[in-house]
Amino acid sequence: MALLAKNKPQGIAALKAGMDRETARKYAKSGKLPSQSQPLHDWRTRPDPFADDWPEVVALLELTPALKPYVLFEHLQALYPGRHEPGEIRTLQRRINVWKAQHGPDVEVFFPQDHRPGEASQTDFTNCDELRVTILGEGLPHLLCHFVLPYSNWQWVTVCQSESLLALRRGMQAALFRLGHVPEWAQTDNSTAATHDLPKGVEKTPVDDALSSPGRLFNAEYEAVVRHLGMKPRTIGVGKSEQNGDVESANGVLKRRLEQHLLLRRSRDFESVLDYERWTQDVCVAANLSRGKRVAEEQAVMKVLTAQRLAEYVTEAVPVSTWSTVRVRENTYSVPSRLIGQTVQARVFEDRVEVWFHGRHELSVERLVGRSRARINYRHIIWSLMKKPGAFARYHYREELFPTLIFRRAYDALAAATGVERKADVSYVRILHHAASTMQIEVETALELLLDAGEVPTPERVKALTDRNTQPARVTEMPALVPDLHTYDGLLSADMLRRETGT
């Protein structure tokens, strides 16, 4: 038809179209395409298996439009056993879809939005366990805090453990200081990191009502962070994830991109979390290169970032209990026993907790996720436990005193060999003490050797395998080096002679 419209001979047009001349003449005469020449197929080729049931199905749909076809099918099977075969469910699904399109309730309409450059950022957390990333062979359950500018799709990520305010603060700061500019609005969903339920009896101001979701208020700390960075906070509606559609869509695109780069890298293992985070950010840098023009448009209308970078931790003053522990964010951590009775400063980062006392850094420990959990370092309490080994049997955090599975196996072997719980406890406490006094890895290796050989890992056998020659190494005495300055004078004389002769 296109060739005929260009005044090509009918025979040539038929030849080029790969059809018979007579077929071409038929279509040219009718003036219709093949698809337009076929009659509409609006008749059934076999009896409708739901003809008798259809009025009942329609009555149920009119009463409850949300009913799913598979539920209605199961309902009919229960009412009329043996009348419908399992394969007939597809027929019912098609009939219900047609009925809903012709007689069903109106469906919510989604309106595509035109984003303005520099107007807003969207931030969201996305779970990346599916990437199967490991750190030195150990699995890394993690999230990515994903920051996106909807107009240009410029993006940045940071690795985090949970959807906490600290993770949100760190992610936003990392993106904005990388970008060097700030949009007018910072948009998030209604996660507890940014908002909380409106307390009973409290009424929202008109400004809060316009910017936050019904029944929700901004957390004061989150709002302070956003305003410090030079933005204004706003949220999407409760249950309206499509309002954060750009970052939601970008989450999937980012994870598919990361998966491809992991395949190209040929390894999912990294040296550290920081190494992995830098790798993900390198992937973002490469993706952002193609968005340069629109990013420039955004930066031209955004304010330059002038805020000072906030500390990526919060400080809490916590007392050290007589158990040699501190309670930080609903979780328990052990500290050196010399701090018992003191009040220490806990710096709570997104991924770790640092303990400081009078300006001195005492320890760093990986932050626990969740509540009512404990992380006890046996080195902090072992010296007291050696004096009171009987406390081990019912120690509240007893399971924390097995640093690895090998230590747990060693205790079980001691208990089985002695048959007396107290004797096993004393022996195991002595092994822990030896690990704290020397090197845990050496004690662990000795335990593994003894267990594999079928021997009982008594403290004496462990000590025999790990003891070293304690004699101090001899230092070879060397005569003092006396420089010969005459050699230096000779070099100076030779240089002066070359200058005078010009050679």
MILOZA-713932 format. One record per residue (C-alpha): residue number from 1; x, y, z. Coordinates in steps of 0.02 Angstrom, whole numbers, plus 50000, padded with zeros to 5 digits. Each point is the difference from the previous one (the first is absolute). Layout:
N
{resi = NUM; east = X; north = Y; up = Z}
...
END
This chain:
503
{resi = 1; east = 50000; north = 50000; up = 50000}
{resi = 2; east = 50145; north = 50116; up = 50037}
{resi = 3; east = 50080; north = 49962; up = 49832}
{resi = 4; east = 49835; north = 50026; up = 49909}
{resi = 5; east = 49983; north = 50169; up = 50086}
{resi = 6; east = 50168; north = 50045; up = 49919}
{resi = 7; east = 49927; north = 49957; up = 49829}
{resi = 8; east = 50099; north = 49840; up = 49982}
{resi = 9; east = 49930; north = 49872; up = 49875}
{resi = 10; east = 49888; north = 49872; up = 50083}
{resi = 11; east = 50108; north = 49853; up = 49941}
{resi = 12; east = 50160; north = 50076; up = 50071}
{resi = 13; east = 49912; north = 50046; up = 50163}
{resi = 14; east = 49936; north = 49820; up = 50017}
{resi = 15; east = 50172; north = 49929; up = 49963}
{resi = 16; east = 50087; north = 50111; up = 50129}
{resi = 17; east = 49865; north = 49960; up = 50129}
{resi = 18; east = 50026; north = 49813; up = 49970}
{resi = 19; east = 49821; north = 49960; up = 49949}
{resi = 20; east = 49907; north = 49939; up = 49847}
{resi = 21; east = 49945; north = 50130; up = 49872}
{resi = 22; east = 49815; north = 49946; up = 50019}
{resi = 23; east = 50009; north = 50019; up = 50190}
{resi = 24; east = 50074; north = 50173; up = 49978}
{resi = 25; east = 49861; north = 50046; up = 49879}
{resi = 26; east = 49870; north = 49945; up = 50129}
{resi = 27; east = 50072; north = 50110; up = 50138}
{resi = 28; east = 50025; north = 50147; up = 49881}
{resi = 29; east = 49819; north = 49988; up = 49943}
{resi = 30; east = 49929; north = 49991; up = 50178}
{resi = 31; east = 50115; north = 50137; up = 50066}
{resi = 32; east = 50017; north = 49908; up = 50167}
{resi = 33; east = 50148; north = 49918; up = 50086}
{resi = 34; east = 49991; north = 49812; up = 50037}
{resi = 35; east = 49970; north = 50034; up = 50184}
{resi = 36; east = 49855; north = 50115; up = 49954}
{resi = 37; east = 49924; north = 49872; up = 49883}
{resi = 38; east = 49974; north = 49866; up = 50134}
{resi = 39; east = 49827; north = 50001; up = 50083}
{resi = 40; east = 49993; north = 50031; up = 50188}
{resi = 41; east = 49996; north = 49832; up = 50092}
{resi = 42; east = 49856; north = 50028; up = 50120}
{resi = 43; east = 49922; north = 49826; up = 50005}
{resi = 44; east = 50039; north = 49850; up = 50109}
{resi = 45; east = 50077; north = 49842; up = 49930}
{resi = 46; east = 49939; north = 49891; up = 50145}
{resi = 47; east = 49862; north = 50009; up = 50131}
{resi = 48; east = 50026; north = 50121; up = 50145}
{resi = 49; east = 50035; north = 49891; up = 50155}
{resi = 50; east = 49941; north = 50143; up = 50113}
{resi = 51; east = 49836; north = 50041; up = 49911}
{resi = 52; east = 49894; north = 49931; up = 50142}
{resi = 53; east = 50110; north = 50076; up = 50136}
{resi = 54; east = 50029; north = 50171; up = 49925}
{resi = 55; east = 49850; north = 50090; up = 50082}
{resi = 56; east = 50062; north = 49942; up = 50170}
{resi = 57; east = 50178; north = 50056; up = 49959}
{resi = 58; east = 49937; north = 50173; up = 49946}
{resi = 59; east = 49897; north = 50017; up = 50159}
{resi = 60; east = 50153; north = 49965; up = 50106}
{resi = 61; east = 50108; north = 50121; up = 49899}
{resi = 62; east = 49870; north = 50139; up = 50015}
{resi = 63; east = 49994; north = 49973; up = 50187}
{resi = 64; east = 50190; north = 49984; up = 50023}
{resi = 65; east = 50100; north = 50060; up = 49847}
{resi = 66; east = 50166; north = 49958; up = 50085}
{resi = 67; east = 49969; north = 49812; up = 49989}
{resi = 68; east = 50134; north = 49910; up = 49900}
{resi = 69; east = 49957; north = 49876; up = 49860}
{resi = 70; east = 50089; north = 49855; up = 50085}
{resi = 71; east = 49895; north = 50026; up = 50158}
{resi = 72; east = 49839; north = 50001; up = 49898}
{resi = 73; east = 50057; north = 49844; up = 49908}
{resi = 74; east = 50033; north = 49909; up = 50164}
{resi = 75; east = 49830; north = 50059; up = 50061}
{resi = 76; east = 49914; north = 49925; up = 49847}
{resi = 77; east = 50096; north = 49836; up = 50020}
{resi = 78; east = 49943; north = 49988; up = 50180}
{resi = 79; east = 49818; north = 50037; up = 49953}
{resi = 80; east = 49996; north = 49884; up = 49848}
{resi = 81; east = 50123; north = 49856; up = 50023}
{resi = 82; east = 50059; north = 49924; up = 49836}
{resi = 83; east = 49924; north = 50135; up = 49889}
{resi = 84; east = 50160; north = 50095; up = 49960}
{resi = 85; east = 50172; north = 49937; up = 49950}
{resi = 86; east = 50157; north = 50088; up = 50068}
{resi = 87; east = 50049; north = 50061; up = 49825}
{resi = 88; east = 49838; north = 50100; up = 49985}
{resi = 89; east = 50062; north = 50134; up = 50120}
{resi = 90; east = 50081; north = 50093; up = 49854}
{resi = 91; east = 49829; north = 50014; up = 49917}
{resi = 92; east = 49926; north = 50073; up = 50160}
{resi = 93; east = 50145; north = 50124; up = 50016}
{resi = 94; east = 49973; north = 50063; up = 49823}
{resi = 95; east = 49812; north = 50020; up = 50025}
{resi = 96; east = 50023; north = 50094; up = 50164}
{resi = 97; east = 50130; north = 50117; up = 49921}
{resi = 98; east = 49879; north = 50042; up = 49860}
{resi = 99; east = 49857; north = 50027; up = 50123}
{resi = 100; east = 50105; north = 50116; up = 50110}
{resi = 101; east = 50052; north = 50101; up = 49848}
{resi = 102; east = 49818; north = 50020; up = 49947}
{resi = 103; east = 49904; north = 50007; up = 50164}
{resi = 104; east = 50127; north = 50006; up = 50142}
{resi = 105; east = 50043; north = 50148; up = 50114}
{resi = 106; east = 50117; north = 50138; up = 49945}
{resi = 107; east = 50185; north = 49962; up = 50022}
{resi = 108; east = 50119; north = 50124; up = 50078}
{resi = 109; east = 50088; north = 50106; up = 49869}
{resi = 110; east = 50186; north = 50038; up = 50019}
{resi = 111; east = 50061; north = 50163; up = 49926}
{resi = 112; east = 50177; north = 50011; up = 49929}
{resi = 113; east = 50092; north = 50148; up = 50072}
{resi = 114; east = 50120; north = 50121; up = 49917}
{resi = 115; east = 50143; north = 50030; up = 50120}
{resi = 116; east = 50078; north = 50171; up = 50015}
{resi = 117; east = 50190; north = 50013; up = 50007}
{resi = 118; east = 50067; north = 50022; up = 50176}
{resi = 119; east = 49829; north = 49990; up = 50082}
{resi = 120; east = 50018; north = 49845; up = 50110}
{resi = 121; east = 50101; north = 49847; up = 50045}
{resi = 122; east = 49927; north = 49829; up = 50040}
{resi = 123; east = 50084; north = 49886; up = 50126}
{resi = 124; east = 49957; north = 49819; up = 50035}
{resi = 125; east = 50074; north = 49841; up = 50074}
{resi = 126; east = 50012; north = 49843; up = 49894}
{resi = 127; east = 50047; north = 49825; up = 50058}
{resi = 128; east = 50148; north = 49926; up = 49905}
{resi = 129; east = 50017; north = 49827; up = 50077}
{resi = 130; east = 49957; north = 49929; up = 49828}
{resi = 131; east = 50171; north = 50058; up = 49937}
{resi = 132; east = 50081; north = 49868; up = 50114}
{resi = 133; east = 50148; north = 50113; up = 50044}
{resi = 134; east = 50127; north = 49932; up = 50124}
{resi = 135; east = 50135; north = 50081; up = 50106}
{resi = 136; east = 50153; north = 49887; up = 50015}
{resi = 137; east = 49886; north = 49853; up = 49967}
{resi = 138; east = 49864; north = 50048; up = 50124}
{resi = 139; east = 49827; north = 50048; up = 49934}
{resi = 140; east = 49954; north = 50184; up = 50010}
{resi = 141; east = 49815; north = 50031; up = 50036}
{resi = 142; east = 49980; north = 50184; up = 49959}
{resi = 143; east = 49897; north = 50143; up = 49930}
{resi = 144; east = 50047; north = 50142; up = 49885}
{resi = 145; east = 49944; north = 50177; up = 50040}
{resi = 146; east = 49957; north = 50061; up = 49825}
{resi = 147; east = 49995; north = 50187; up = 49961}
{resi = 148; east = 49927; north = 50052; up = 49831}
{resi = 149; east = 49963; north = 50165; up = 49911}
{resi = 150; east = 49841; north = 49959; up = 49900}
{resi = 151; east = 50030; north = 50127; up = 49860}
{resi = 152; east = 50173; north = 49939; up = 49949}
{resi = 153; east = 50000; north = 49828; up = 50087}
{resi = 154; east = 50168; north = 50044; up = 50080}
{resi = 155; east = 50027; north = 49876; up = 50142}
{resi = 156; east = 50113; north = 49957; up = 50146}
{resi = 157; east = 50002; north = 49858; up = 50126}
{resi = 158; east = 50069; north = 49954; up = 50170}
{resi = 159; east = 50002; north = 49829; up = 50083}
{resi = 160; east = 49901; north = 49983; up = 50161}
{resi = 161; east = 49929; north = 49870; up = 50119}
{resi = 162; east = 49827; north = 50070; up = 50036}
{resi = 163; east = 49878; north = 50139; up = 49955}
{resi = 164; east = 50059; north = 50109; up = 50143}
{resi = 165; east = 50014; north = 50188; up = 50013}
{resi = 166; east = 50190; north = 49985; up = 50009}
{resi = 167; east = 49999; north = 49901; up = 49837}
{resi = 168; east = 49886; north = 50129; up = 49919}
{resi = 169; east = 50107; north = 50144; up = 50062}
{resi = 170; east = 50160; north = 49919; up = 49936}
{resi = 171; east = 49923; north = 49957; up = 49831}
{resi = 172; east = 49931; north = 50174; up = 49970}
{resi = 173; east = 50161; north = 50085; up = 50052}
{resi = 174; east = 50107; north = 49886; up = 49893}
{resi = 175; east = 49893; north = 50039; up = 49847}
{resi = 176; east = 49986; north = 50188; up = 50027}
{resi = 177; east = 50185; north = 50026; up = 50037}
{resi = 178; east = 50039; north = 49899; up = 49844}
{resi = 179; east = 49879; north = 50106; up = 49899}
{resi = 180; east = 50051; north = 50167; up = 50076}
{resi = 181; east = 49822; north = 50068; up = 49984}
{resi = 182; east = 49833; north = 49977; up = 50089}
{resi = 183; east = 49823; north = 49987; up = 49930}
{resi = 184; east = 49856; north = 50094; up = 50079}
{resi = 185; east = 49912; north = 49847; up = 50071}
{resi = 186; east = 50059; north = 49838; up = 50082}
{resi = 187; east = 49866; north = 49868; up = 49967}
{resi = 188; east = 49990; north = 49834; up = 50092}
{resi = 189; east = 49870; north = 49869; up = 50040}
{resi = 190; east = 49920; north = 49986; up = 50173}
{resi = 191; east = 50135; north = 49893; up = 50079}
{resi = 192; east = 50030; north = 50020; up = 50187}
{resi = 193; east = 50168; north = 50079; up = 49960}
{resi = 194; east = 49910; north = 50155; up = 49935}
{resi = 195; east = 49825; north = 50000; up = 50078}
{resi = 196; east = 49899; north = 49937; up = 50146}
{resi = 197; east = 49816; north = 49976; up = 50041}
{resi = 198; east = 49907; north = 50156; up = 50052}
{resi = 199; east = 49973; north = 49989; up = 50189}
{resi = 200; east = 49822; north = 50000; up = 50061}
{resi = 201; east = 49934; north = 50173; up = 50039}
{resi = 202; east = 50135; north = 50086; up = 49896}
{resi = 203; east = 49945; north = 50101; up = 49850}
{resi = 204; east = 50112; north = 50032; up = 49850}
{resi = 205; east = 50041; north = 50175; up = 49944}
{resi = 206; east = 49944; north = 50048; up = 49823}
{resi = 207; east = 50181; north = 49992; up = 49941}
{resi = 208; east = 50027; north = 49826; up = 50072}
{resi = 209; east = 49833; north = 49944; up = 49930}
{resi = 210; east = 50053; north = 50055; up = 49825}
{resi = 211; east = 50171; north = 49915; up = 50003}
{resi = 212; east = 49972; north = 49839; up = 50097}
{resi = 213; east = 49876; north = 49858; up = 49984}
{resi = 214; east = 49836; north = 49995; up = 50097}
{resi = 215; east = 50028; north = 49931; up = 50174}
{resi = 216; east = 50189; north = 50022; up = 49989}
{resi = 217; east = 50123; north = 50133; up = 50059}
{resi = 218; east = 50183; north = 50028; up = 49957}
{resi = 219; east = 50127; north = 49944; up = 50130}
{resi = 220; east = 50079; north = 50156; up = 50073}
{resi = 221; east = 50177; north = 49934; up = 49973}
{resi = 222; east = 49966; north = 49954; up = 49819}
{resi = 223; east = 49922; north = 50170; up = 49964}
{resi = 224; east = 50150; north = 50087; up = 50080}
{resi = 225; east = 50122; north = 49902; up = 49890}
{resi = 226; east = 49904; north = 50040; up = 49840}
{resi = 227; east = 49988; north = 50186; up = 50040}
{resi = 228; east = 50183; north = 50006; up = 50051}
{resi = 229; east = 50046; north = 49935; up = 49828}
{resi = 230; east = 49895; north = 50138; up = 49920}
{resi = 231; east = 49844; north = 49902; up = 49947}
{resi = 232; east = 49819; north = 49986; up = 50054}
{resi = 233; east = 49925; north = 49830; up = 50047}
{resi = 234; east = 49848; north = 49919; up = 49922}
{resi = 235; east = 49931; north = 49823; up = 49993}
{resi = 236; east = 49892; north = 49896; up = 49886}
{resi = 237; east = 49826; north = 49944; up = 50050}
{resi = 238; east = 49983; north = 49848; up = 50113}
{resi = 239; east = 49995; north = 49846; up = 49887}
{resi = 240; east = 50033; north = 50107; up = 49845}
{resi = 241; east = 50168; north = 49930; up = 49947}
{resi = 242; east = 49966; north = 50056; up = 49821}
{resi = 243; east = 50028; north = 50179; up = 50060}
{resi = 244; east = 50182; north = 49948; up = 50028}
{resi = 245; east = 49995; north = 49911; up = 49833}
{resi = 246; east = 50163; north = 50067; up = 49930}
{resi = 247; east = 50109; north = 49934; up = 50140}
{resi = 248; east = 49894; north = 49840; up = 50013}
{resi = 249; east = 50030; north = 49968; up = 49815}
{resi = 250; east = 50183; north = 50050; up = 50016}
{resi = 251; east = 50022; north = 49870; up = 50139}
{resi = 252; east = 49965; north = 49859; up = 49879}
{resi = 253; east = 50107; north = 50075; up = 49862}
{resi = 254; east = 50145; north = 50026; up = 50122}
{resi = 255; east = 49995; north = 49821; up = 50065}
{resi = 256; east = 49996; north = 49930; up = 49824}
{resi = 257; east = 50149; north = 50111; up = 49956}
{resi = 258; east = 50095; north = 49943; up = 50155}
{resi = 259; east = 49962; north = 49818; up = 49957}
{resi = 260; east = 50074; north = 50024; up = 49826}
{resi = 261; east = 50157; north = 50082; up = 50069}
{resi = 262; east = 50019; north = 49859; up = 50127}
{resi = 263; east = 49994; north = 49876; up = 49856}
{resi = 264; east = 50131; north = 50103; up = 49909}
{resi = 265; east = 50106; north = 50007; up = 50158}
{resi = 266; east = 49990; north = 49809; up = 50012}
{resi = 267; east = 49995; north = 50008; up = 50189}
{resi = 268; east = 49873; north = 50053; up = 50131}
{resi = 269; east = 50128; north = 50004; up = 50141}
{resi = 270; east = 50075; north = 50162; up = 50066}
{resi = 271; east = 50136; north = 50042; up = 50125}
{resi = 272; east = 49885; north = 50109; up = 50108}
{resi = 273; east = 49832; north = 50086; up = 50003}
{resi = 274; east = 50088; north = 50163; up = 49958}
{resi = 275; east = 50081; north = 49917; up = 49849}
{resi = 276; east = 49829; north = 49938; up = 49943}
{resi = 277; east = 49920; north = 50171; up = 50025}
{resi = 278; east = 50135; north = 50085; up = 49896}
{resi = 279; east = 49969; north = 49872; up = 49863}
{resi = 280; east = 49812; north = 50036; up = 49998}
{resi = 281; east = 50036; north = 50186; up = 49991}
{resi = 282; east = 50118; north = 49972; up = 49853}
{resi = 283; east = 49854; north = 49915; up = 49912}
{resi = 284; east = 49894; north = 50154; up = 50035}
{resi = 285; east = 50136; north = 50115; up = 49931}
{resi = 286; east = 50000; north = 49902; up = 49836}
{resi = 287; east = 49810; north = 50006; up = 49991}
{resi = 288; east = 49996; north = 50187; up = 50036}
{resi = 289; east = 50116; north = 50040; up = 49853}
{resi = 290; east = 49857; north = 49983; up = 49875}
{resi = 291; east = 49894; north = 50123; up = 50100}
{resi = 292; east = 50121; north = 50144; up = 49996}
{resi = 293; east = 49894; north = 50121; up = 49898}
{resi = 294; east = 49845; north = 49985; up = 50108}
{resi = 295; east = 50104; north = 50001; up = 50159}
{resi = 296; east = 50075; north = 50166; up = 49942}
{resi = 297; east = 49824; north = 50068; up = 49977}
{resi = 298; east = 49959; north = 49949; up = 50178}
{resi = 299; east = 50158; north = 50073; up = 50074}
{resi = 300; east = 49968; north = 50165; up = 49909}
{resi = 301; east = 49839; north = 50027; up = 50099}
{resi = 302; east = 50047; north = 49918; up = 50165}
{resi = 303; east = 50082; north = 50088; up = 50146}
{resi = 304; east = 50184; north = 49969; up = 50031}
{resi = 305; east = 50027; north = 49891; up = 50154}
{resi = 306; east = 50069; north = 50112; up = 50137}
{resi = 307; east = 49956; north = 49899; up = 50156}
{resi = 308; east = 50134; north = 49924; up = 50109}
{resi = 309; east = 50005; north = 49810; up = 50000}
{resi = 310; east = 49913; north = 49928; up = 50150}
{resi = 311; east = 50082; north = 49865; up = 50106}
{resi = 312; east = 49937; north = 49830; up = 49945}
{resi = 313; east = 49967; north = 49945; up = 50178}
{resi = 314; east = 49900; north = 50048; up = 50152}
{resi = 315; east = 50074; north = 50004; up = 50174}
{resi = 316; east = 49918; north = 49923; up = 50152}
{resi = 317; east = 50063; north = 50004; up = 50180}
{resi = 318; east = 49977; north = 49825; up = 50072}
{resi = 319; east = 50052; north = 49926; up = 50168}
{resi = 320; east = 50106; north = 49843; up = 50011}
{resi = 321; east = 49911; north = 49869; up = 50104}
{resi = 322; east = 50078; north = 49881; up = 50125}
{resi = 323; east = 49983; north = 49869; up = 49862}
{resi = 324; east = 50132; north = 50100; up = 49903}
{resi = 325; east = 49870; north = 50042; up = 49868}
{resi = 326; east = 49915; north = 50152; up = 49925}
{resi = 327; east = 49826; north = 50013; up = 49928}
{resi = 328; east = 49995; north = 50092; up = 49832}
{resi = 329; east = 49842; north = 50013; up = 49893}
{resi = 330; east = 49915; north = 49852; up = 50085}
{resi = 331; east = 50152; north = 49886; up = 49979}
{resi = 332; east = 50140; north = 49948; up = 50119}
{resi = 333; east = 50188; north = 50012; up = 49971}
{resi = 334; east = 50143; north = 49951; up = 50114}
{resi = 335; east = 50140; north = 50123; up = 50043}
{resi = 336; east = 50164; north = 49983; up = 50096}
{resi = 337; east = 49962; north = 49964; up = 50183}
{resi = 338; east = 50110; north = 50145; up = 50059}
{resi = 339; east = 49858; north = 50115; up = 49941}
{resi = 340; east = 49871; north = 49925; up = 50120}
{resi = 341; east = 49910; north = 50138; up = 50093}
{resi = 342; east = 50049; north = 50134; up = 49875}
{resi = 343; east = 49893; north = 50092; up = 49873}
{resi = 344; east = 50069; north = 49984; up = 49824}
{resi = 345; east = 49957; north = 50084; up = 49835}
{resi = 346; east = 49929; north = 49882; up = 49869}
{resi = 347; east = 50016; north = 50063; up = 49822}
{resi = 348; east = 49865; north = 49909; up = 49902}
{resi = 349; east = 50040; north = 49985; up = 49815}
{resi = 350; east = 49889; north = 49912; up = 49875}
{resi = 351; east = 50115; north = 49848; up = 49996}
{resi = 352; east = 50097; north = 50007; up = 50164}
{resi = 353; east = 50005; north = 50064; up = 50179}
{resi = 354; east = 50154; north = 50088; up = 50069}
{resi = 355; east = 50028; north = 50018; up = 50187}
{resi = 356; east = 50096; north = 50153; up = 50061}
{resi = 357; east = 50052; north = 50049; up = 50177}
{resi = 358; east = 50073; north = 50171; up = 50040}
{resi = 359; east = 50046; north = 50029; up = 49819}
{resi = 360; east = 50085; north = 49832; up = 49980}
{resi = 361; east = 49938; north = 49869; up = 49878}
{resi = 362; east = 49974; north = 49838; up = 50096}
{resi = 363; east = 49926; north = 49882; up = 49870}
{resi = 364; east = 49899; north = 49981; up = 49840}
{resi = 365; east = 49873; north = 49861; up = 49975}
{resi = 366; east = 49884; north = 49955; up = 49858}
{resi = 367; east = 49828; north = 50071; up = 50034}
{resi = 368; east = 49862; north = 49873; up = 50031}
{resi = 369; east = 49841; north = 50009; up = 49896}
{resi = 370; east = 49836; north = 49978; up = 50093}
{resi = 371; east = 49964; north = 50001; up = 50186}
{resi = 372; east = 50044; north = 49901; up = 50156}
{resi = 373; east = 50157; north = 49927; up = 49925}
{resi = 374; east = 50174; north = 49992; up = 50077}
{resi = 375; east = 50180; north = 50001; up = 49944}
{resi = 376; east = 50118; north = 49945; up = 50138}
{resi = 377; east = 50189; north = 49995; up = 49976}
{resi = 378; east = 50069; north = 49865; up = 50115}
{resi = 379; east = 50163; north = 50098; up = 50017}
{resi = 380; east = 49906; north = 50134; up = 50099}
{resi = 381; east = 49942; north = 49881; up = 50137}
{resi = 382; east = 50114; north = 49847; up = 49996}
{resi = 383; east = 50113; north = 50060; up = 50141}
{resi = 384; east = 49854; north = 50011; up = 50121}
{resi = 385; east = 49926; north = 49838; up = 49933}
{resi = 386; east = 50164; north = 49910; up = 50039}
{resi = 387; east = 49973; north = 50045; up = 50183}
{resi = 388; east = 49817; north = 49945; up = 49995}
{resi = 389; east = 49989; north = 49860; up = 49870}
{resi = 390; east = 49840; north = 49935; up = 50078}
{resi = 391; east = 49910; north = 50154; up = 49930}
{resi = 392; east = 50022; north = 49931; up = 49823}
{resi = 393; east = 49862; north = 49868; up = 50016}
{resi = 394; east = 49858; north = 50126; up = 50017}
{resi = 395; east = 50079; north = 50156; up = 49930}
{resi = 396; east = 49865; north = 50102; up = 49915}
{resi = 397; east = 50106; north = 50024; up = 49842}
{resi = 398; east = 50078; north = 49827; up = 50006}
{resi = 399; east = 49977; north = 49965; up = 49814}
{resi = 400; east = 50101; north = 50155; up = 49959}
{resi = 401; east = 50153; north = 49919; up = 50081}
{resi = 402; east = 50018; north = 49879; up = 49855}
{resi = 403; east = 50094; north = 50110; up = 49874}
{resi = 404; east = 49991; north = 49868; up = 49862}
{resi = 405; east = 49922; north = 49831; up = 49969}
{resi = 406; east = 50166; north = 49915; up = 50041}
{resi = 407; east = 49993; north = 50069; up = 50179}
{resi = 408; east = 49821; north = 49935; up = 50017}
{resi = 409; east = 50055; north = 49827; up = 49940}
{resi = 410; east = 50145; north = 50003; up = 50122}
{resi = 411; east = 49883; north = 50036; up = 50147}
{resi = 412; east = 49882; north = 49861; up = 49947}
{resi = 413; east = 50148; north = 49879; up = 49989}
{resi = 414; east = 50058; north = 50050; up = 50175}
{resi = 415; east = 49824; north = 49977; up = 50071}
{resi = 416; east = 49984; north = 49828; up = 49919}
{resi = 417; east = 50172; north = 49944; up = 50060}
{resi = 418; east = 49988; north = 50059; up = 50182}
{resi = 419; east = 49815; north = 49966; up = 50027}
{resi = 420; east = 50002; north = 50139; up = 50129}
{resi = 421; east = 49938; north = 50170; up = 49945}
{resi = 422; east = 50105; north = 50099; up = 50124}
{resi = 423; east = 50162; north = 49916; up = 49945}
{resi = 424; east = 49960; north = 50037; up = 49817}
{resi = 425; east = 49961; north = 50181; up = 50044}
{resi = 426; east = 50165; north = 50024; up = 50091}
{resi = 427; east = 50100; north = 49921; up = 49859}
{resi = 428; east = 49913; north = 50103; up = 49867}
{resi = 429; east = 50024; north = 50163; up = 50097}
{resi = 430; east = 50186; north = 49960; up = 50011}
{resi = 431; east = 50005; north = 49974; up = 49811}
{resi = 432; east = 49914; north = 50168; up = 49974}
{resi = 433; east = 50124; north = 50081; up = 50117}
{resi = 434; east = 50143; north = 49927; up = 49900}
{resi = 435; east = 49922; north = 50066; up = 49838}
{resi = 436; east = 49986; north = 50174; up = 50077}
{resi = 437; east = 50180; north = 49992; up = 50063}
{resi = 438; east = 50075; north = 49941; up = 49835}
{resi = 439; east = 49915; north = 49996; up = 49829}
{resi = 440; east = 49825; north = 49933; up = 49970}
{resi = 441; east = 50042; north = 49932; up = 49827}
{resi = 442; east = 50141; north = 49892; up = 50071}
{resi = 443; east = 49888; north = 49930; up = 50138}
{resi = 444; east = 49863; north = 49968; up = 49873}
{resi = 445; east = 50122; north = 49907; up = 49887}
{resi = 446; east = 50059; north = 49893; up = 50148}
{resi = 447; east = 49819; north = 49959; up = 50047}
{resi = 448; east = 49961; north = 49949; up = 49822}
{resi = 449; east = 50153; north = 49887; up = 49990}
{resi = 450; east = 49955; north = 49914; up = 50164}
{resi = 451; east = 49817; north = 49977; up = 49953}
{resi = 452; east = 50043; north = 49931; up = 49828}
{resi = 453; east = 50120; north = 49877; up = 50083}
{resi = 454; east = 49864; north = 49942; up = 50118}
{resi = 455; east = 50090; north = 50069; up = 50154}
{resi = 456; east = 49920; north = 50093; up = 50144}
{resi = 457; east = 50053; north = 50184; up = 49986}
{resi = 458; east = 50058; north = 50025; up = 50178}
{resi = 459; east = 50082; north = 50165; up = 50049}
{resi = 460; east = 50166; north = 49911; up = 50022}
{resi = 461; east = 49999; north = 49924; up = 49825}
{resi = 462; east = 49948; north = 50167; up = 49923}
{resi = 463; east = 50137; north = 50091; up = 50093}
{resi = 464; east = 50130; north = 49872; up = 49948}
{resi = 465; east = 49956; north = 50027; up = 49816}
{resi = 466; east = 50002; north = 50190; up = 50009}
{resi = 467; east = 50142; north = 50040; up = 50121}
{resi = 468; east = 50149; north = 50083; up = 49917}
{resi = 469; east = 50180; north = 50024; up = 50049}
{resi = 470; east = 49989; north = 50155; up = 50109}
{resi = 471; east = 50187; north = 50040; up = 49992}
{resi = 472; east = 50023; north = 50174; up = 49926}
{resi = 473; east = 50082; north = 50004; up = 49829}
{resi = 474; east = 50181; north = 50057; up = 49994}
{resi = 475; east = 50035; north = 50164; up = 49915}
{resi = 476; east = 50159; north = 49998; up = 49895}
{resi = 477; east = 50118; north = 50138; up = 50054}
{resi = 478; east = 50066; north = 50111; up = 49861}
{resi = 479; east = 50140; north = 50128; up = 50012}
{resi = 480; east = 49949; north = 50182; up = 49989}
{resi = 481; east = 50007; north = 50072; up = 49824}
{resi = 482; east = 50127; north = 50143; up = 49987}
{resi = 483; east = 49985; north = 50098; up = 49837}
{resi = 484; east = 50161; north = 50044; up = 49904}
{resi = 485; east = 49986; north = 50185; up = 49959}
{resi = 486; east = 50156; north = 49996; up = 49888}
{resi = 487; east = 49898; north = 49907; up = 49870}
{resi = 488; east = 49870; north = 50140; up = 50002}
{resi = 489; east = 50140; north = 50131; up = 49979}
{resi = 490; east = 50064; north = 49904; up = 49849}
{resi = 491; east = 49829; north = 50009; up = 49917}
{resi = 492; east = 49991; north = 50188; up = 50027}
{resi = 493; east = 50177; north = 50027; up = 49928}
{resi = 494; east = 49959; north = 49897; up = 49845}
{resi = 495; east = 49841; north = 50102; up = 49971}
{resi = 496; east = 50092; north = 50166; up = 50015}
{resi = 497; east = 50135; north = 49941; up = 49879}
{resi = 498; east = 49868; north = 49955; up = 49868}
{resi = 499; east = 49921; north = 50172; up = 50014}
{resi = 500; east = 50168; north = 50090; up = 49977}
{resi = 501; east = 50054; north = 49899; up = 49849}
{resi = 502; east = 49824; north = 49990; up = 49924}
{resi = 503; east = 50011; north = 49813; up = 49982}
END
